[in-house]
């Protein structure tokens, strides 16, 4: 294989790797945004749970069915 062909093959591989890295970076950024959103929602849910009255049943098993 001559030098020119080898260089062309390396440039082609580099271009594909560069595109793959760009796509992976986009996925990582989106996952980071999703993690931030989920953390925020988790904090809100924890705050709501901590504000529940103490006489509210904690489990569905503790609740009396409506037909009783």
C-alpha positions in Angstrom: 0.0 0.0 0.0 1.5 3.3 -1.0 1.9 6.3 1.3 -0.8 8.4 -0.3 -3.4 5.7 0.0 -2.5 5.1 3.7 -2.8 8.8 4.5 -6.2 8.9 2.7 -7.4 5.9 4.8 -6.2 7.5 8.0 -8.0 10.7 7.1 -11.2 8.8 6.4 -10.9 7.0 9.7 -10.2 10.3 11.5 -13.3 11.9 10.0 -15.5 9.0 11.1 -14.0 9.1 14.6 -14.5 12.8 14.8 -18.2 12.4 13.9 -18.7 9.6 16.4 -17.1 11.8 19.1 -19.5 14.6 18.2 -22.5 12.3 18.5 -21.3 10.9 21.8 -20.8 14.4 23.1 -24.4 15.3 22.2 -25.7 12.1 24.0 -23.7 12.9 27.1 -24.9 16.5 27.2 -28.5 15.3 26.8 -28.0 12.7 29.6 -26.6 15.4 31.8 -29.7 17.6 31.2 -31.9 14.6 32.0 -30.0 13.9 35.2 -30.4 17.5 36.3 -34.1 17.4 35.6 -34.6 14.1 37.5 -32.6 15.5 40.4 -34.8 18.5 40.5 -38.0 16.4 40.3 -36.6 14.1 43.0 -36.0 17.1 45.3 -39.6 18.4 44.7 -41.1 15.0 45.4 -39.1 14.7 48.6 -40.2 18.1 49.7 -43.9 17.2 49.0 -43.5 14.0 51.0 -42.0 15.8 53.9 -44.9 18.2 54.0 -47.5 15.4 54.1 -49.6 15.3 57.3 -48.5 12.6 59.7 -52.0 11.0 59.7 -51.8 10.3 56.0 -51.1 6.6 55.4 -47.6 5.9 54.2 -48.5 2.8 52.2 -51.3 1.7 50.1 -51.7 -1.4 52.3 -52.5 1.0 55.2 -55.4 2.6 53.4 -59.0 1.4 53.9 -60.7 0.5 50.7 -63.7 2.8 49.8 -66.2 0.0 50.2 -65.5 -0.4 54.0 
